[in-house]
Amino acid sequence: MTRRTTSPPPERRTRTDLAFTAALTVAALAVVGGSWLVSDTRGTDHTTAAPGDAIAPSTADDVPVPGSVHETWRTTTDPQTSPDPLTMDGAVVRTDRSTVSVLDASDGHEVWSYSRDRDLCGVTGGWSRLVTVYRGPKGCGEATSFNVATGQYVDTRSALAPDEVSTFRSLDHVGILGGDRVELWRSDLVRTVEVGHQEVTVNAGSQPIDGCRFTSALTRKKVLAVAMDCPGDTDGDRTVSLLNADPEESGTPEITHDFTVPEGSELVAVGQEAALIYVPGNGVRAKDADDEEGSRFQVLRTDGSFGQYPADPADPAFATAAQTADLPHHMTWFDGRRLIAFGPTDLDPRFSMPALGTGAAMGGRLLLPVTDGIAVVDWADGKTEKVIPVDRGDWDGPVTLRVQGSTVLEQRGGTLVGLAAS
């Protein structure tokens, strides 16, 4: 005889079960929706490079200096956020109040863009990455880095920061300068050092510099140089500190040497073992290296020694907002009237010449914006070999020049212009 077994009846969903499931679904959707409403994603518009449109890296080392140029494209940019053209790997960056657009320097077309519903504090970059800094509820401390060729996300950081900052960079670090603090970040946006006021102090007494107002900062390799006005300064003097850019603890700065410098001094260049300041003095070029009254440069070295050189008086507006450029054979500074080239190691003045702004290297020469166009300058002696005519219309203000591949870029206030060989 065969015994038959009876399977248990299938589980049935009751009205209570259905109501409970629906309630859970609504709650989950509410959480997701609420998170989206308050998230950064809601206020972000990010467009990456289209397939096949990534920017190709370019170099100007093997590109010959053109005999003549003509304008191939132009666009606008925010001179407050981007006072100098930010270029790298064939790309040029334009900004407005809240948007960063990355253009192919060869023809000016937009390859990718990033926008937020917050104010853009600044842009900088290195390591083939563009770094944006936005203002958030904790100040200008919301940073995001992108692959400059494609716009793909790389790294982010969010931290307390001043409400107003400017950016600066070297081959090894990017940094932000605020009124009461300076920070350096490495390529993954991890902070390597913070100098100045700490909102949250981890170790009491670890910050040797606090209560000061920072006026300028530059970095190169392992050196971070900061100029500041501190409560202990007397008779209008200022302090310049040389620090380790990569101390053991980021919150504990390691000062190599402090210098007391004359009133109004600002950083204009930095080397691997020294920093250079411009001292306005009495507004008349110093007679010699021993003149303590006139306008002069001072080289401040990490071993505590210093040297001095006479300097032509700078435009005061450019002495406090230095336009610098690290070029293959020189460090350069535009003082509002002329470009001065310094030796990369000793920071000794090599040559100077009238100019409209900083220049760039191309074909083994320095290209420099001048009144009649672009001067082609021999690195060795600072002599002008020729001037390439450029029609700038009615623009008669400063011009900052950069080179990407065969394209010469000029920023004239809020206008970016691409120039190509005729």
NORQUI-V494403 format. One record per residue. OMEGA is omega as a letter, one per 40 degrees, with the letter a starting at -180 (none if undefined). Layout:
<<OMEGA> <OMEGA>>
This chain:
<<a> <i> <i> <i> <a> <i> <i> <a> <i> <a> <a> <i> <i> <i> <i> <i> <a> <i> <i> <i> <i> <i> <i> <a> <i> <a> <i> <i> <i> <i> <i> <i> <i> <i> <a> <a> <a> <a> <i> <a> <a> <a> <a> <i> <a> <i> <i> <a> <i> <i> <i> <a> <i> <a> <i> <i> <a> <i> <i> <a> <a> <a> <a> <i> <a> <i> <i> <a> <i> <a> <i> <i> <i> <i> <i> <i> <a> <a> <i> <i> <a> <a> <i> <i> <i> <a> <i> <i> <i> <a> <i> <a> <i> <a> <i> <a> <a> <a> <i> <i> <a> <a> <i> <a> <a> <a> <i> <a> <a> <a> <i> <a> <i> <a> <i> <i> <i> <a> <i> <a> <a> <i> <i> <a> <i> <i> <a> <i> <i> <a> <i> <i> <a> <i> <i> <a> <a> <a> <a> <a> <i> <a> <i> <i> <a> <i> <a> <a> <a> <a> <i> <i> <i> <a> <i> <i> <i> <a> <i> <a> <i> <i> <i> <i> <i> <a> <i> <a> <i> <i> <a> <a> <i> <a> <i> <i> <i> <a> <a> <i> <i> <i> <i> <i> <i> <a> <i> <i> <i> <a> <i> <i> <i> <a> <i> <a> <i> <i> <i> <a> <a> <i> <a> <i> <a> <a> <a> <a> <i> <a> <a> <i> <a> <a> <i> <i> <i> <i> <i> <a> <a> <a> <i> <i> <i> <i> <a> <i> <a> <a> <a> <i> <a> <i> <i> <i> <i> <i> <i> <i> <i> <a> <i> <a> <a> <i> <i> <i> <a> <a> <i> <a> <i> <a> <i> <i> <i> <i> <i> <a> <a> <a> <i> <a> <i> <i> <i> <i> <i> <i> <a> <a> <a> <i> <a> <i> <i> <i> <a> <i> <a> <i> <i> <a> <i> <a> <a> <a> <a> <a> <a> <a> <a> <i> <a> <i> <i> <i> <a> <a> <a> <i> <i> <i> <i> <i> <a> <i> <i> <i> <i> <a> <a> <i> <a> <a> <a> <i> <a> <i> <a> <i> <a> <i> <i> <a> <a> <a> <a> <i> <a> <i> <i> <a> <a> <i> <a> <i> <i> <i> <a> <i> <a> <a> <a> <i> <i> <i> <a> <i> <i> <i> <i> <a> <i> <a> <i> <a> <a> <a> <i> <i> <i> <i> <i> <i> <a> <i> <i> <a> <a> <a> <a> <i> <i> <a> <i> <a> <a> <a> <i> <a> <i> <i> <i> <i> <i> <a> <i> <i> <a> <i> <a> <a> <i> <i> <i> <i> <i> <a> <i> <i> <i> <a> <i> <a> <i> <a> <i> <i> <i> <a> <i> <a> <i> <a> <i> <a> <i> <a> <i> <none>>
